[in-house]
Every structure is written in C-alpha cells, then in structure tokens.
Amino acid sequence: MALARTLLPVVLSLAVAGVPASLPDAAGRPADAAAVPYDGQPGHETALFGVKATNNAAAQEFTVDGTRLSRVSVWLGSGAATGTVTAQVRRVRTDPGSAIASATLDLASLGGAGAGWVEFPLDAAVTAGAVYYLFLQASTEESGPIAWYGTTRSVPGSLTSWNYDEAYWGGWHAATSRPAFHVNPAGSERCGETEPCYVPASALAARTSGLLANGVTTEAVLPSFAVGASYVDGSNVLRLPSGRWRYLPAGASASAVVAADDPGALAQIEKSRAWLAAGRVPGATDAQRAASQRALLSMRALLKPGGAFAAAWAPAWEYSWPRDGAFAAVAFAATGHDEEAYRILRYDARTQRADGTWEARTLLDGSGPPDARKWQLDANGWVPWATWQWYRAAPAAGRDDRLRELYPMVRRAADYAARSLGPDGLPPASPDYWELDTTTTNIGTAAPLLAGLDAAADLAAGLGMAADAERWGDAARRLSAGIAASFAPLGYQRTVDGKHGRDSAVAFMAPPFNSAPAGLDEALDSTYRALLLPNGGISPGNDPSFSWGSYAWTASTSFFALAWAGTGERAKAGRVLDWVLSKRNGLGELPETVNGAGLPSAVAPLGWTDALVVLTADALQGSALPTPAAARVGQ
C-alpha cells in the first residue's frame, strides 16, 4: 500500500531542498558502468512505499548496458532511529534466492531518523539489457514509518515499480508511481553534490554547518550537504562523500564541484595553508590546535575585503557587529595575522558615528545599519580594547604611524564613554550583548567600557597625548570605583538594581579585559553554577524577565573558559573549553548555540565563539593576552 504524505510528518520536514535534478546523463561514466538513457528517478517529493517489516517492501525494474554493478542509491525517509535497511538486486522480483547483490545498512550509523539519498555499495556482474529488480526492505523495533520516496508524476522511459503489502494487496502490486533511485550513480548523481545524502534529523538543528570562501565571496555549507563531507586539511575546500571537492573558485559567486586535486582548488588550499603558517595556531592539545585552525580559517572566511566581519553566514547574521569584530581582531592579532586585525579596526574607524558611538550592526559594505535596532554603548569599550590589543601584538616597525590613523576613532569613543559616566561613576542603562534594554546600568556595558577606557588611556600615553591619557585614566578610575561600589556587592549580577539575575558578562571583569578585582573568583564560580544547564553549557543569564530556554550559548560558555585561563584557573578553563570543543559539528565548526538535546544549533560557525576559543587556547598554551588595566594600576 502506498503511504500518504501525512504518514511521515517528521521525515517530510527533513526533505532538504536539493536542486531539482533532470534525468540522469550517462556522459562521462566509465564504460563498464554506463547506463541506458533512463536508470533512475530523482524526483522524491512523496513517500511512496512503506518498506518496514516482513509484510512490506518495494521493488523497481531497471536495465543497464554495462557489465558491472558497483552501487545503487535510493531516497529513503525514516521516522525510526534504529534498525536496518537492505537493498538487493534480484533477477526475479519475488525470489530472494535470485539476488545477485545485497547490502544492509544500519539506521543508527546513518544518524538515526532522517531523509535523503542512501547509497548501498554492491559488487556484481550484470548482463547488458537484462531486466533486474532493485528490492528494498527495512526492519526496526520502532513504530516510526520507513518509506521509499519518489514521484507520482509520469516518468518517460521508466520501467515498472512494485509495492509489496501482504495485508493490503495480498502480495506484490504493480504501481504507476516511481521511486527515486540510481544505479551506478556517478558524477552529480552521487549524493552530497546536487542533492543531499541521507540527513539525520539531528543535523537540522543548525541552519549552517560550514563555510566556503575565496577572499571576496562567502558561501554557507548547508547541514544537508555537510553530511559525510570534510574539509581538506588547512582549507575551506570541502571533500564530498563522492570523493570530489566543492570550493569557491577565485572570482566566482557560487561554488563548484570539481575533481579531487583540481588545480584551482589546490591553489586555494596552498594559499590557506601558507596563511596559517604565516601566523600561529594555538593550543595545548591536538584537539585545541585542530579547533583553533578551523576557527582561524572560518574567521578569515567571515572577514570581507573592506574589513566588515560577519557574525556568521546566514541571513540574520550577515552583518558586522563592532563587538564580534573586536574579538576577531584581537584573535587575528594574537596569532600573527596583523593585516586582518588592522583591516577590522579600520572598518570600525570608517563606520563610527560622528558622536563617537557605533550602530548595533552594519551592512557588510559599511553603508549603514540594516534596521533601526538600538545602538549599544559597549562598543565604545570593545573597539578601544581591541585597538590596544592589536597595538601590543603588532610588528614594531610602523605600528605607531598606523595607530595614529586609528587614534581619532579611539579619542571619539573614549571621550563619549567618559562623558557617559554619571555621578556614581557608572554609564547609563543601555542594551548590551543581549541586545535588550535594561532599566539600570548593566555589567555587560560597564565592564567593557572600563577595559576600553584603560586601553585608550595607555594608547594616548604611548603617543604622548598626556591630556587624553589623564582624562581617560581619571574616567577609568571613577568607573572602576562605581563598579566596586554597585556591582561587586551583588556578585556582579546583570544590573545594579539586582533585579535581573546573573550574567555571564561577569567574565568581562577578568583578564584579558580587566584586572580581576578582589572577590571575582567567587563571583565567577557562583555565576557559572547558577547559569549551568543540563546539557553542560551556559546560558547568557537567568534574568527572570527573559528566558533563554534550554539553549546554551557557546560564546557565553567560552567567556568563563577565557576568564579562568586569565586568572590562573587552568583546570577549570580546560574543562569548559573541552565542553565547547565537544560541540563542534561534523566539519569541526563551532556553533552559536547547543540545544537541550546537546546538539549544535542556530549557525555554525559563529565568529565570536571562534575568536574566544582561539584566545583561550592561546592562553592555555602560555600566551595569555595582556590586560590594559595594568597600565592604570601602575600609574
């Protein structure tokens, strides 16, 4: 009996949109695998035949004009997470003993419930022009349906398909519908190229899984096309399940699938590896170094030629936030990639508003904000802090001249920050990295401004701008005192009124942002415990007026790893970093969030988390960043 679509709601929701394929073209096949003009039906919009249990199966007639059978593929949808699926090629449809080839795959090894093309490896001699039957049957203890997908549309040139349902048909029944299959799929017929391999439901918790880039254009790798794929080491060239490569050629606006060892792809790989070798890949362990390498390459892919740093590569994230860019600039500078760091800071200088503040985010061409989202004052701390970190890491030759180019930006930012402080030494209420308003001052703004004022004062002193240095140093002392009086007694909770719970921004009071004040160690510990979720990660906060649900944020979790690395709590930092690294997806990318089931979700990679992981790995390797407050303390 044919399955109605409504019987597979879970599977249908996983039917990832591949490029609609035309009928297979035999051109370019090896001679012994060539097929007649019709050998498969790629249309797969309908769950046609249930193939689960001994009383259900399906078959499709086919012929080949070659002499060897190497593999077959079918579009399978499964609501069951465990069990097996067997494909056979039979001479006689009704006779299992006539099978010339058989392969059984385990659903759990495919990733559980899901949908997509499944390839069965086979090896058998065949006779050109003879009719064979591709037979499919599944077995599971679960109640979820398992179906062979296909089309009810007319398929010219196709042979008969068959449905076996003992209860409904009393046995085999010829059907006019045609299931999706390929015999000896080659080239673009291989899954993972124009259409996805079998995609587990778990993979679709994320919107993106990786990045392709050519220095100008960036393209997301969708989760449906990341299954079974891997990056060629040291690059953003993707090795597909078929063995071929996908990459963004120089000057291209869309990716191309090429043969492995394609000269253009090889040139891009060598360029990426040379870029990595020109800097450092930090980490105290192999896992940390692997994650750092991938993070650096992903940050490079998110950086546009004009200096805009995209938060991630999906529509809601394809903007440049000053906050994200500041962390990326510091990570680039700390690992020896001076040009990339300075490019981001110059972009900040170009996009700074006349009053010294920044929009919450800008379009990647720098032309302005994409909407009326309220600006956030913490940028006035993050950008000067990043400028100071860049300067400390930059090659000595010419860095003072390059700093002078950025100095007007730093002056406007620091002056605005200093003027914003009230009689209590604190800045006004402002949206912070949550991008939500608070009615009173929040630690997510106050702590970055302190780091930025200290950084600006030290930069000014280094350039001989004594008046600026004194003015900003005084503002930093007032702000430090205000934080000590208002936030410290509350354990650095989210707001000074104590009504908005704990906040992972407590970590901004630690190095490499600020010198850790007395009592911060307990505040870090208690906040971490308060925000720890069952999945092992951290919520940004526990404000009773706003819920983050069961989602852990990898950036917020990484705040604690970096803070503990900076305060000498290496074991704590290592444990937290290990958790973050354990949530990398199959391509090794770091996601924005981890859902309640412990799966990467939202987007991967997230540039902010990439930068935090690189900086933490660097600190654990013994190369901790300096802290600008040390300059003020030493005055």
Secondary structure, 3 states (H helix, E strand, C coil): CECCHHHCHHHHHCCCCCCCCCCCCCCCCCHHHCCCCCCCCCCCCEEEEECECCCEEEEEEEECCCCEEEEEEEEEEECCCCCEEEEEEECCCCCHHHEEEEEEEEHHHHCCCEEEEEEEEEEEECCCCCEEEEEEEEECCCCCCEEEEEECCCCCCCCCEEEEECCCCCEEEEECCEECEEECCCHHHCCCCCCCECEEHHHHHECCCEEEECCCCEEEECHHHHCCCEECCCCCCEECCCCCEEECCCCCCCCEEECCCCHHHHHHHHHHHHHHHCCCCCCCCHHHHHHHHHHHHHHHHHECCCCCEECCCCHHHCCECHHHHHHHHHHHHHCCCHHHHHHHHHHHHHHCCCCCCCCCCECCCCCCCCCCCCCCCCHHHHHHHHHHHHHHHCCCCCHHHHHHHHHHHHHHHHHHHHHHCCCCCCCCCCCCCCCCCCCCCEHHHHHHHHHHHHHHHHHHHHCCCHHHHHHHHHHHHHHHHHHHHHCHHHCCCCECCCCCCCEHHHHHHCCCCCCCCCCHHHHHHHHHHHHECCCCCECCECCCCCCCCCCEEHHHHHHHHHHHHHCCCHHHHHHHHHHHHHCCCCCCCCCCEECCCCCEEECCCCHHHHHHHHHHHHHHCCCCCCCCHHHHHCC
